[in-house]
Amino acid sequence: MLNEGVKMQKECGLPKSRGLVLLVDEDRGDLHYYSVILGSLGYEVRTCASYEEGARAVDANTYGLIIVSQGTPRFEGRGVLERASEVDRGLPVLVVARYLDMPSYLEAIQLGAVDYLAGPLTVQELGRVVETHLRALPALPAPVPGIRGARRSARSSV
């Protein structure tokens, strides 16, 4: 089913990416699951399999949304959320919690999380929540005939 979404996207001539999402999860199964879903829905996904790597990745690119997991009541993804808030208070961060915990929920919201959801999320749930929270990035300019790389250079200056 997920591959059908990618195939349909290519056949219909839809844009290659609907936005860049940073996905941080130490559970490799969940990381793969959410990455495949997001990719099939047309999003470009950068994955990090550790919270430390995720916190560093926040600085490496301009994301439309960050999704960070909470695997235990200790809220291990706190560093990613803190770094995202330092870099850009307007950057939406979604926390997907395997274990719902009221103190972690309150902490995540106080640190700037836009939502805190119980995982695992279905394809429909993930698609809906990403659509709701994905920050619109500047659109790429139309390609200029005869000038190679015009889109790339215009995008990188944003």
C-alpha positions in Angstrom: 0.0 0.0 0.0 2.8 2.5 0.9 4.6 1.9 -2.4 1.4 2.5 -4.2 1.3 6.0 -2.8 4.8 6.7 -4.1 4.0 5.3 -7.5 0.8 7.3 -7.7 2.7 10.5 -6.7 5.2 10.0 -9.5 2.5 9.1 -12.1 0.4 12.2 -11.2 3.4 14.5 -11.4 3.1 15.7 -7.8 6.0 17.6 -6.3 8.8 15.3 -5.1 8.6 16.7 -1.5 5.8 18.2 0.4 8.2 19.3 3.1 11.3 18.2 5.1 10.6 16.3 8.3 13.2 15.3 10.9 12.2 12.0 12.5 14.0 11.0 15.8 13.4 7.6 17.3 15.7 5.2 19.0 13.4 2.3 18.2 14.6 1.3 14.7 11.3 -0.5 13.9 9.3 2.7 14.6 11.9 4.8 12.8 11.5 2.7 9.7 7.7 2.5 10.0 7.2 6.3 10.3 9.8 7.0 7.7 8.2 4.8 5.1 4.7 6.3 5.8 6.0 9.9 5.6 7.9 9.1 2.4 4.8 7.6 0.8 2.8 10.7 1.7 5.3 12.8 -0.2 7.5 14.2 2.5 11.3 14.2 2.5 12.5 12.6 5.7 15.8 12.8 7.6 16.0 10.1 10.3 18.1 9.9 13.4 18.4 6.7 15.5 19.6 8.5 18.7 18.4 11.6 20.5 21.9 13.0 20.5 22.1 12.7 16.8 18.7 14.3 16.5 19.7 17.3 18.6 22.7 17.8 16.3 20.6 17.4 13.2 18.3 20.3 14.2 21.2 22.6 13.2 22.0 20.8 10.0 18.9 21.8 7.9 15.7 23.8 7.8 12.8 21.5 8.7 9.1 22.0 8.4 8.4 19.7 11.3 10.3 17.6 13.8 8.8 14.3 15.2 10.5 12.9 18.3 9.6 9.8 20.1 9.3 9.3 23.8 10.1 5.7 24.6 9.8 5.7 28.4 8.5 8.0 31.1 11.9 9.7 31.3 11.2 11.7 28.1 14.6 11.0 26.4 13.7 13.3 23.5 13.9 16.4 25.7 17.3 17.4 24.2 15.9 17.5 20.7 12.9 19.6 21.7 15.1 22.0 23.7 17.5 22.4 20.7 14.6 23.0 18.3 13.3 25.7 20.6 16.7 27.3 20.8 17.1 27.3 17.0 13.6 28.4 16.1 10.7 28.8 18.6 8.3 28.6 15.7 9.6 25.2 14.5 6.8 22.7 15.2 7.8 19.6 17.2 5.5 16.7 17.6 6.1 14.1 20.4 4.9 10.6 19.8 4.8 8.7 23.1 4.9 5.0 23.5 4.1 5.5 27.2 1.8 8.3 28.1 3.1 10.2 31.1 1.5 13.4 32.5 4.8 14.9 33.8 6.5 14.3 30.4 3.4 15.6 28.6 3.5 18.8 30.6 7.2 19.2 30.2 7.0 18.7 26.4 4.2 21.3 26.0 6.1 23.8 28.2 9.2 23.3 26.1 7.2 24.1 23.0 5.9 20.8 21.6 2.8 21.5 19.4 1.3 18.1 20.1 1.8 15.0 22.3 0.2 11.8 20.9 0.1 8.2 21.9 1.9 5.9 19.4 2.0 4.0 17.3 0.2 6.2 14.9 -1.7 4.8 11.9 -1.0 6.0 8.4 -4.1 8.2 8.5 -3.3 9.7 11.9 0.3 10.5 11.0 -0.8 12.0 7.7 -3.4 14.2 9.4 -1.2 15.4 12.2 1.7 16.2 9.9 -0.6 18.1 7.5 -1.9 20.1 10.5 1.5 21.0 12.0 3.9 21.1 9.0 5.2 24.7 8.7 5.0 26.0 5.2 8.5 26.5 3.8 9.1 29.0 1.0 8.1 27.6 -2.4 10.8 26.8 -4.9 11.0 29.3 -7.8 10.1 28.0 -11.2 13.1 26.7 -13.2 14.7 29.3 -15.5 15.1 28.0 -19.0 18.7 27.6 -20.0 20.1 28.0 -16.5 21.1 24.7 -14.8 20.8 24.5 -11.1 18.7 27.7 -10.8 16.3 26.0 -8.4 19.0 24.5 -6.2 20.8 27.8 -5.7 17.6 29.7 -5.0 16.5 27.2 -2.4 19.9 27.1 -0.6 19.8 30.8 -0.1 16.5 30.6 1.8 
